[in-house]
C-alpha cells in the first residue's frame, strides 16, 4: 500500500470514529459528564471487588466464584487505567486524577505503577510494531517460541528476568532496575505473596512440617489474598497479555493501519471476557487514542466494517506463527470476512 493510500485510509477511519462518537454524544448528553462517569465506574468496580471479597470471607460464595467475579471486575480497572494514562479523566485536577491512578493500581497489583506505564504506553503509540516498543515486548509480542511466549504471557516478572539481556541490547534506554523498581511496593508484594505461597505448598508436599501460630495466621492472610486478588489478576493479565500480544504486529510496520489487527475470532472469546473485549476494540484506540473505553465499545460494531473497507486486517492468526510480523508481501485485506460478518 502506498503512503498516499495509507494516509487516505487512516483519515477515513479516524473521521468515521470521531463522527460516531459525536453522534453518540449528541444522542446522549450525559456522556459529556466524562469525569463523573469515570468516577462512578471506579467506585462501583472498587466497591464490587471489596464486596466479592467480603462474600468469600464470610463463606457466602466459593473460592472459584470469587476468583471469576474478581477477574471480571479488575478487567474494568485496566480500561480505566488505560484512559487515565491518556488523561481522559480529571486532567485539570491532579489530586483526584492521581488518587484514581493509585486505586486502579491497587486493583491490579501485578503491573508496574501507572505513572511509569504512562511513559512506556505513550512511547508504544509512537513506536508500535518495532523493537523499541517495550510495553508490548514485555507481554510477549514478537516472540516466536511458543514456550517462552507462554511464560511471558502468564508471568511478567519471569518474562522480564529472562528477556532483560536481550532488551538491554535492542531497546534504547532500557534499564532492568528501572522497570523492576516501577513495581515497588505493590507489585513487589504481589509477587512475594504469590511465590511465597507456591514455595510453602511445594515444601509441604516434599516434606510436611508444622508452622507456628503467627505463621499460620500469615499464611491464612496470604491464601485469602490469593483468592480475592492474586489469582484473579493472573487470569485477567494472562487473558489481556494473550490478546494484546496476538493482535499487535511486530516488524514490517510503517503506519497505523499496520500496527494491529482486530480479534473477533470465537477462539479468543473466553479471554476477551477477562479483558473487557480488548481484542475487538483496541484497534479503534490506535486511530483515536483520546476516547473513553466505553465509547470505543459502543461504536465498535459500526466502525469494524469501515476499518475492514480501508485496509485493517481481521483475525490474522497466521501472524502469531511468524512472531507477529506484518504480512507486507501479501495484499492488505482482512483475513476473516466471515468472522466480521457474523460478529
ROMILO-133956 format. One line per field, with one value per residue (C-alpha): residue number from 1; residue in one letter; x, y, z. Coordinates in pm, whole numbers, plus 32768, in hexadecimal, padded with zeros to 4 digits. Layout:
% ROMILO-133956
n = (NUM;...) .
res = (A;...) .
u = (X;...) .
v = (Y;...) .
w = (Z;...) .
END
This chain:
% ROMILO-133956
n = (1;2;3;4;5;6;7;8;9;10;11;12;13;14;15;16;17;18;19;20;21;22;23;24;25;26;27;28;29;30;31;32;33;34;35;36;37;38;39;40;41;42;43;44;45;46;47;48;49;50;51;52;53;54;55;56;57;58;59;60;61;62;63;64;65;66;67;68;69;70;71;72;73;74;75;76;77;78;79;80;81;82;83;84;85;86;87;88;89;90;91;92;93;94;95;96;97;98;99;100;101;102;103;104;105;106;107;108;109;110;111;112;113;114;115;116;117;118;119;120;121;122;123;124;125;126;127;128;129;130;131;132;133;134;135;136;137;138;139;140;141;142;143;144;145;146;147;148;149;150;151;152;153;154;155;156;157;158;159;160;161;162;163;164;165;166;167;168;169;170;171;172;173;174;175;176;177;178;179;180;181;182;183;184;185;186;187;188;189;190;191;192;193;194;195;196;197;198;199;200;201;202;203;204;205;206;207;208;209;210;211;212;213;214;215;216;217;218;219;220;221;222;223;224;225;226;227;228;229;230;231;232;233;234;235;236;237;238;239;240;241;242;243;244;245;246;247;248;249;250;251;252;253;254;255;256;257;258;259;260;261;262;263;264;265;266;267;268;269;270;271;272;273;274;275;276;277;278;279;280;281;282;283;284;285;286;287;288;289;290;291;292;293;294;295;296;297;298;299;300;301;302;303;304;305;306;307;308;309;310;311;312;313;314;315;316;317;318;319;320;321;322;323;324;325;326;327;328;329;330;331;332;333;334;335;336;337;338;339;340;341;342;343) .
res = (X;X;X;X;X;X;X;X;X;X;X;X;X;X;X;X;X;X;X;X;X;X;X;X;X;X;X;X;X;X;X;X;X;X;X;X;X;X;X;X;X;X;X;X;X;X;X;X;X;X;X;X;X;X;X;X;X;X;X;X;X;X;X;X;X;X;X;X;X;X;X;X;X;X;X;X;X;X;X;X;X;X;X;X;X;X;X;X;X;X;X;X;X;X;X;X;X;X;X;X;X;X;X;X;X;X;X;X;X;X;X;X;X;X;X;X;X;X;X;X;X;X;X;X;X;X;X;X;X;X;X;X;X;X;X;X;X;X;X;X;X;X;X;X;X;X;X;X;X;X;X;X;X;X;X;X;X;X;X;X;X;X;X;X;X;X;X;X;X;X;X;X;X;X;X;X;X;X;X;X;X;X;X;X;X;X;X;X;X;X;X;X;X;X;X;X;X;X;X;X;X;X;X;X;X;X;X;X;X;X;X;X;X;X;X;X;X;X;X;X;X;X;X;X;X;X;X;X;X;X;X;X;X;X;X;X;X;X;X;X;X;X;X;X;X;X;X;X;X;X;X;X;X;X;X;X;X;X;X;X;X;X;X;X;X;X;X;X;X;X;X;X;X;X;X;X;X;X;X;X;X;X;X;X;X;X;X;X;X;X;X;X;X;X;X;X;X;X;X;X;X;X;X;X;X;X;X;X;X;X;X;X;X;X;X;X;X;X;X;X;X;X;X;X;X;X;X;X;X;X;X;X;X;X;X;X;X;X;X;X;X;X;X) .
u = (8000;808D;80C4;7FB6;7EB9;7F0E;7EDE;7D8F;7D18;7D90;7CE0;7B9C;7BA4;7BF7;7AE0;79E6;7A48;7A2C;78E1;784D;78C0;782E;76E1;76DD;7726;7617;751D;7585;75EF;7649;7786;780C;7829;7963;7A10;78DA;789E;7A05;79EB;78A6;793F;7A70;79A7;78B5;79CA;7A9F;796D;790F;7A6C;7A59;78F8;7963;7A87;7999;78AE;79D0;7A55;7905;78EE;77BD;785D;7960;7AC7;7A99;7975;7A33;7B5B;7A86;79BF;7AF7;7BA6;7A7F;7A76;7BEA;7BD5;7B07;7C19;7D13;7C3C;7C22;7D9B;7DC8;7CEB;7D93;7EE4;7E5C;7DD8;7C6C;7BF0;7C32;7D5E;7D3F;7D13;7E58;7E07;7CCB;7D73;7E96;7DB4;7CFB;7E49;7EA4;7D56;7D69;7ECC;7E54;7D49;7E50;7F85;8043;8097;8198;8115;8033;8114;8232;8144;80D2;8235;825A;80F3;810D;8259;81A3;80C1;81F2;82B7;81AB;8218;838E;8495;8489;8328;837E;8216;81AA;82F1;82C9;818A;8208;81DF;82E6;834D;8352;8384;822A;82BD;8372;8249;815F;8241;8256;80DD;8095;81AD;8229;833B;83DB;83B6;8470;8586;85AE;85A8;866E;87B6;8710;8648;8780;8825;86FC;862C;86C1;86C2;864E;86C1;8658;864E;8579;846B;8492;847F;834D;828A;82F8;8255;8105;8179;829F;81AF;80D1;81EA;8276;8125;80F4;824C;8240;80FB;8175;82BF;820D;8126;8242;8313;81E8;81B9;8327;8348;821F;8277;81C0;81B1;818F;804B;80C4;812B;7FD6;7F2C;8014;7FD2;7E58;7E71;7F4B;7E5D;7D36;7DEA;7E37;7CC2;7C3F;7D58;7E88;7DF4;7CE2;7DEF;7EB7;7D84;7D43;7EAA;7EDF;7DA5;7E08;7F71;7F04;7E11;7EF2;802A;7F5E;7EC1;7FED;80DE;8257;832F;82CC;81F5;81F9;80B2;7F87;7ECC;7FDE;8009;7EEC;7DE3;7C8C;7C43;7ADC;7B23;7A4F;7B8D;7BEA;7A94;7AEB;7C15;7B51;7A66;7B82;7C15;7AD6;7AC8;7C22;7C5F;7B28;7B5A;7CCA;7D0E;7C18;7CF3;7E23;7D6D;7CCE;7D8B;7CCA;7B7D;7ADC;7ADC;7960;7934;7A28;7959;7813;7879;794E;7847;7810;7983;79FC;796E;7A0A;7B58;7B44;7AEC;7C1D;7D29;7D25;7D4F;7C6D;7CCD;7E26;7E78;7F82;805A;8083;813F;8230;827A;816F;821C;8138;80FA;816E;81A6;8033;7F18;7E89;7D37;7C7F;7CC3;7B78;7A4E;7966;79C3;7985;7830;77C2;7832) .
v = (8000;8152;8265;833C;821F;81CF;833B;8345;8207;8278;83C5;8316;8233;834D;8424;8308;82C3;8430;8455;832A;83B4;850B;846E;839F;84CE;8595;847D;844E;859B;84E6;846F;85D1;858B;84C7;84FE;849F;8365;82F4;8332;826D;814C;8150;815B;804D;7F64;7F9F;7F6E;7E34;7DA5;7DE5;7D55;7C15;7BF3;7C1D;7B14;7A23;7A7F;7A2D;78EA;7960;790C;7802;7856;780A;78FE;7A0B;79E2;79FD;7B2A;7BDF;7BA0;7C36;7D66;7DAC;7DA6;7EE6;7F88;7F44;8006;8124;8129;812B;8260;8306;82D5;83A6;84A2;8470;84AE;85CF;8645;879F;8717;865A;85E8;8530;84B2;841F;8385;82D3;825D;81CE;811A;806D;8000;7F6B;7EAC;7E2B;7DF5;7D1E;7E43;7F58;809B;8160;8294;81CB;8112;8262;829D;814E;814F;82A4;8230;80F7;81D0;8270;8131;8023;7EFA;7F36;7EA5;7FEA;7F9E;7F34;7F23;7E1A;7D59;7D38;7C6F;7B87;7C41;7BDC;7A97;796B;7852;77E9;7774;78B8;797F;78BF;78F8;7A6F;7A87;79D8;7A66;7BC1;7BBE;7A7E;7B08;7C44;7B7D;7A97;7BAD;7CB6;7C7C;7C7A;7DB4;7E6D;7E22;7E79;7F83;80DD;8158;800D;7FDB;7EA2;7F41;8062;7F70;7E8B;7FAB;8039;7F25;7F85;7F5A;7ED3;7DEE;7D7E;7D11;7C62;7B84;7B4C;7AC0;79F7;7952;7931;786B;7791;774D;76FA;75F8;7564;7535;74A2;73AB;7344;7334;7396;7477;7539;76B5;7795;784D;7992;78D5;7833;7986;7A1E;78F9;791E;7A8E;7A39;792A;7A17;7B16;7A02;79C6;7B2D;7BE2;7B1D;79FA;7ADA;7BC5;7AA1;7A42;7BAB;7BFA;7AAD;7AEA;7C4F;7BF5;7ADD;7BC1;7CF0;7C2A;7B74;7CA7;7D92;7D67;7D60;7DB2;7E29;7F42;8097;813E;8125;803C;7F3A;7F54;7E6B;7D82;7D59;7C18;7BA4;7A30;7952;78A0;79D3;7A06;796F;7A5A;7B88;7B5C;7BA2;7CD1;7D91;7D30;7DC4;7D0C;7D9A;7F03;7F50;7F94;80B5;8145;8143;8229;830B;82EB;83F5;8345;82A0;8125;8107;81D9;80FB;7FD1;807E;80DC;7FAD;7EF1;801B;8066;7F06;7EF6;804A;7FD0;7E97;7F6A;8046;7F3F;7ED3;7D5C;7C7A;7B39;7B1C;79EF;797D;7AA3;7A05;78E2;79E0;7A9F;7BA3;7C1F;7CEF;7C32;7D4A;7C5E;7C17;7D04;7DC6;7D27;7C93;7B21;7ABB;7B6B;7A5E;7AA7;7C1A;7BE3;7AF8;7BE5) .
w = (8000;7F9C;809D;7FFA;8001;816B;81D4;8120;81CB;8321;82FB;8292;83C4;84B6;8421;8445;85B0;8612;855A;8610;875D;8714;86AD;87EB;88C5;8816;8857;89C3;8A61;8BA5;8AF5;8B1A;8C8F;8C47;8D95;8E5A;8D8C;8DC6;8F3C;8F52;8E91;8F75;90B8;9044;8FCF;9106;91E4;9125;9157;92CD;92D3;9224;9315;943C;93B2;9399;94F4;9591;94C5;9403;92B3;9257;91FB;9086;9069;9125;9039;8EFF;8F7A;8FF1;8EA3;8DE6;8ECD;8EB5;8D3A;8D56;8E27;8D11;8C1A;8D13;8D40;8BC6;8BAA;8CD5;8C2E;8B0F;8C0D;8BAE;8D11;8E02;8D39;8DDA;8F3A;8F79;90DB;9072;8F36;8FFA;9103;8FE9;8F5D;90B3;90DC;8F8A;8FDE;9128;9068;8F71;9049;8F4F;8E6B;8E7C;8F0F;8E23;8E24;8D91;8CAB;8C24;8BAD;8AFA;8A77;89D1;8941;88C6;87EE;874D;8709;86FA;862B;8657;873F;8808;8882;89E5;8A5C;8961;896E;8AE7;8AB0;899E;8856;8755;8801;8716;8813;8890;89DE;8A28;89AA;8A8F;8BBB;8B7B;8B4B;8C95;8D6E;8D1C;8E24;8DA0;8C40;8CA6;8D49;8C1C;8B17;8BD6;8B1D;89C7;8A15;8A8D;893D;885F;8911;8935;8A9B;8B30;8C96;8D4E;8EA7;8E28;8DB4;8EE2;8FDC;8F2D;8FDD;913E;9234;91BB;90A2;9175;9287;9187;9107;9265;92D5;9195;919B;9316;9313;91F2;92A7;93EE;9350;9283;93BE;9476;935B;9363;94DE;95BC;96E0;97EF;97F8;992B;9976;98DE;97A5;9785;97A5;969F;95B7;95E4;957F;9454;93DD;9404;9329;922F;91FE;9201;914B;90D7;9012;8F7A;8EFA;8E73;8DA5;8D3F;8CDE;8C2D;8B5E;8B0F;8ABF;89D6;891F;8900;889E;8797;86F6;86EA;85C8;85F8;84CD;8372;8403;835B;83C2;84AF;83C1;83F5;856D;85CE;854A;85E6;86A5;8685;866A;874A;87BB;8883;8922;8A78;8A92;8A14;8B3D;8C30;8B7D;8B2C;89BD;8981;883B;8795;8801;882F;86BF;86D3;87E6;8701;860E;8716;8861;8920;893F;8A72;8A6B;8A84;894A;888B;88F7;8896;8735;86DD;8612;852F;850C;84BE;835B;8312;8393;82BC;818B;81C1;81F4;8360;837B;8448;84FD;8462;853B;8446;84B7;8610;8572;84DA;861D;85C7;848C;83B0;8267;8184;8061;8041;7FE4;8107;813A;8261;8291;8326;8289;8309;8471;843B;839C;84B0;85C3) .
END
